[in-house]
Amino acid sequence: MINNLSRNLEIAKDYILNTPVFPTQEQQFSNILYPFTTENLSGYLNENMSNKRILTVGSSGDQALNYILLGSTDITVLDLNIYSKYYFNLKKAAILTLDYDDYLDFFINYDTAFKQNNHKFNKNVFNLIASQLDYEDFQFWNTLFENFSGKDIRDTLFSKDENKRECIIKSNPYLQSNNNYTSLKKIICNANVKFLVGDILQYQKYLTSKFDYINLSNIALYLIFMFQENHLENYKDLIENLSNNHLKENGQINIGYLYEYKDYCDLQNLMIYDLVKVFNIFNNLKLVPFYSINTLRKYWDKNVDEFPKNNFKDGILLYTKTI
């Protein structure tokens, strides 16, 4: 554990000092955190998750936080990003310490499309929440704050793919109201959140349990990097193997979150958007009818409330295991 902490700190410090202009694909997956979800989680996370065992990816930690709000107390996060655990626990400590507005001010980068939030990763606020961190998480973040400004940490270790404040609030059930945030504050310590750093393609190394729900988020957008050939066929085999070995009866797998899918359906390198081919290849798996979610992705020249709802849609592909 301490060796991993030392190694991860060295990687983080080196990355802040020598941030590449164009990060490699490996660096994007392993060394850059998503500050918040880029999905409209509120569009499909809306059922009671009490007594549900969850497996999810997501370096932002928002998937896990929303599952806790919905009642789950048994969550496993499997992600390539080596900082996922540290960041989730930083958010957890902040939720336990800060009120709703102060939480948003600490984490959010953009107040509006062209206005940055100058309070992000404020060191004085970090000092307030630090007492809620365990030893390893405290050492990781405190070491970074002692060596770098909060702005440098936030600007280098986090993806630039970030929505503005309004979109982030609408995307996350736990942020949609002060009441939801307060409810999460009351129950967050009841949840057992386990972190596994690894590749979903090597799930056999990490997983021993069966789950009620597996959320693969948007990893299907990266099939071209995951498989050398037969991308959809190999992805279908992965889903089938996960179902056979690690999904309970009547359990579900979110096999793909698709952003504004009508706009991307002609892009050949994003095979998951070819829905006719997807449903043909997955024909022996029971995919529910593809359904749409109002998009909340950022548009720098528009307000989300001005989006024509019929033209801008996200969606998910959902598999349900039946015997």
N, C-alpha and C positions, 0 to 999 in steps of 0.2 A: 504493500500500500504506500509506504513512504517513498520507495524507489519510483513507483509510478508518479507520485506527486512531484518529486524532483525532476523527473524526465519531462513531465507535462509542463512544469514551470519553465524549464529551459527552452522547450519548444515555443511556448507562448512569448517569452521575453525576446527570443531571437526573431520571431515573426513580427512583433511590434517594432523592433529596431530595424528590421530589413524587410519591410512589407513589400512584396512583389507588385509591380504595376498590373501584371496579368497573372493571377494565381493559377497554378495548374489545377486540373480536375481533381487530383488527389488532395491538394491543399483546400480546395473549395469544400470537399466532403469532410475532411478530417480536422481542419484547423480553423474554419470559419463558422461561427455560430449564426443561426438565424435569430435576430432579436425578438421577433414575434412570428406567429404563424403567418404565412402568406395565403392560407386557405380561409374560406368562409366557414369556419367550424360551426358557427351558429346555424348554418343551413342544413346540417345533417346530424349534429350531436344534440339530440332533443328528447332522448328517452331515458328512463330510469336505469342506472347502471349498478344499483345496489346488488351485492352478491355476485357481480360479474368480474371475471378475471380478464384483464386486458393486456394485450401486447401491442405496443405502438412504436413507431419511429418518430423522430422530431427533435432536433437539437434546440428548438426554442423553449421546450418545456410546456408549451401551451396545451398540447394535446393532453398530457398527464394532468395538468391543473384543471382542465375542463371535465375530465373523467372523474376526478375527485369531487368536484361540485355536483356531478350527476349521481354520486353515491358509491362509486367504486373505491375499494380500499386495498385492492391487489392489482398493482400495475407494474409491468415490466417495460422498460424503454430500451430498445435495441437500436443503436445508431453508430455510424462510423466516427462521429465527432467525439474526440477525446475530452472535450470540455462540457459535454452535455450534463453530467452529474453536477459539476460545479455551478453551472448556470441555473439549473433547476433549483438547487438549494439556495442560491442567491435570491431568486424570485420568492421562494418559500419564506426565507428569513425576512424579506421585505414585506410580504403579505402579513406576517405575524407582527410586524413592528409599525408599519406605516399606514396612514389612512389612504383612502382611494386616490385622491388627487396627488398626494406625494409619491405614491407608487408609480403613477403614470409619468410624473415629472422626472423620476429617477431613471426610468427605462426607455421612454420614447424619444426618438431622435427628431422627428418632424412634427411640429405642431400643425402646420399647414404645408401645402405643397412646396412652398418656397421659403418657409421660415423654420430654421432649426431651433430646437429646444436647448437653451443654454444651461439647463439644470441637470442634464443627463449625466449619470455616473458621477454625481457630486461626492467628493471625498468625505465631507462632513455627514452627509446622509449615509454613506457606507459605514462610517464609524457608529452610527446609531443602530444599524441592523446587524453589525458584526457579531454581537453577543449571541445571536440566534444561530450562528453557523457552528458546525462541529469543527474539530481540530483541522482536518484535512482541507475542508472547504475554506475555512478562515485563512489558513496558510497560503492557499492558492491566491485568493483575491487580495488579501492584505499585502502579500509580496508584490503583486502587480501595482497596487495603489501606492506603495512606498517607492516604487521605482519609476512610475509613469503617471502622467495626469489622467484623470478620468476620461477626458476627451480623446487622448491617444489610445487608451484601451478600447473605448467604444468605437472609434473610427477604424481600427485595424483588425480586431478579432471578430468583428461582426460583419455580416453580409450587407451590401448596399441595397439589396433587394428588400426594401422595407416600406410598408404603407405609412400614410400619415395617421395622426392620432384618431381621427374620426373613423377610419376604416378598421383600425386595430380594435377599437372599442366595439364596433358592430360585429366584428368577426369572432369575438370571444365571449361566450356566455358569462364567464366569470367577471368580465369587465363591462357588461352591458348595463349594469346598475350598481349603485353603492350597496344595495341589499344583497345582490349576488356575491359581491366582493366580501362583504361582512360574513355571509354564510360560509364562504370558502375559508375565511380566517378561522372560523370556529371548528371546522372539521378537518383541516388540512393535516394536522398531526396524527389523525386516526388512520391515515393511509400509509401503506407500505409500498414505497416506490423503489424498485430495483433497477439498477443501470448495468447494461451490458454493452461494452464497446466492441463492435464487430460488424461483419458483413452479413446481410440477410441471406446471401447465397451460401454461407457456411453455417446456417442455423443449427445444424446437427451438433456443432461444438458448444452451443450455448443453451439451447432450450431443452428442458426436461418435462415441462408441464403442458397441459392442454388449456386452451383459452376459449372464452366465450366470444371474444371479438379481437380481431387482428387488424390494425390500421396501418397500411403500408403507405399512406399519404400519397405523395406525388413521385415515388421512386420509379414508377413506370415511364416517366418522362426520360429516364436515363438508360433505357434498355440498350441503346447503342454502345454504352460503356460497360454494361453488365455482361453482355453476351457477344461473342464474335460473329455469330450467324444465327439464323432462325430465331430471331429475337422474340417474337410473340409466342412461338412454339415453346421455347425454353422458359419463358415467363409463365406460360400456362402450366408447364411441368412443375415449376417452383410452387405455384399456388396449389396444385393438386397434392404435392408432397406435404406442404404445410397443413392442408386440410386433413390428410390421412393421419398425420402424426401428432398434430398439435392444435387441432380445432375440435371443440366439443360438438355433439349433435345439436343441430339448429343454430350453431355458431355462425358468425359472419366474418368475411374478410373484405375490407375496402381495398380492392386491387388497384385502384387508380383514381386520383383526383385530377380532373382535367380543367384547366383554366380557359375560360372563354373559348370553348371547344369549337364553336362555329368558325372562329377566325383562324384556327390552327389546323383544321381538318385536312388541308391540302399539303401540309409540311411532311415530306416523306421520311425525314429522320425522326419524327415523333410518331412512331408506329401505333401507339396506343390510341391515337386520335382517329384511326381508320376503323370506325365502329363496326362496319359491315364485316371486315376481316376479323376483328376481335371476336365478335359473336360467332363467326364461323369456326374459328380455331378453338374457342372455349365451348363448343357446342355440347360436350358431355358434362359440363359443369353448369350448375343452375345459377346463372347470372340473373338478378332481378332486372326488370326493365330499366334501362338507363334513365335517370331522372335529373332534372336541372335544379340548380341553386343560383339565386341572384348573385352575380359577381360583386365583389368588394375590392377588386384589385385597384391599384392606384392609376390614375390618369392625371398627369401633371397639369393638363389644361382644362380639366373638368372637375366638378363636384360629384361625388358618388350618387347623390340624390337626383342628379340630372341624367343618369344613364338610362337610355331606352331599355326597359326591362326585357323586351322581346329580342333585342339584338345582342345583349351582353349576358351570357349565361355561363356559369361553371357547372360542373357535374361530377358525379362519382359513378364508378362501376363497382357494384356490390355483389359478392358471391355469398350464397347461403347454403350451408351443409345440411342436406336431408338424407335420411336413410331409406 
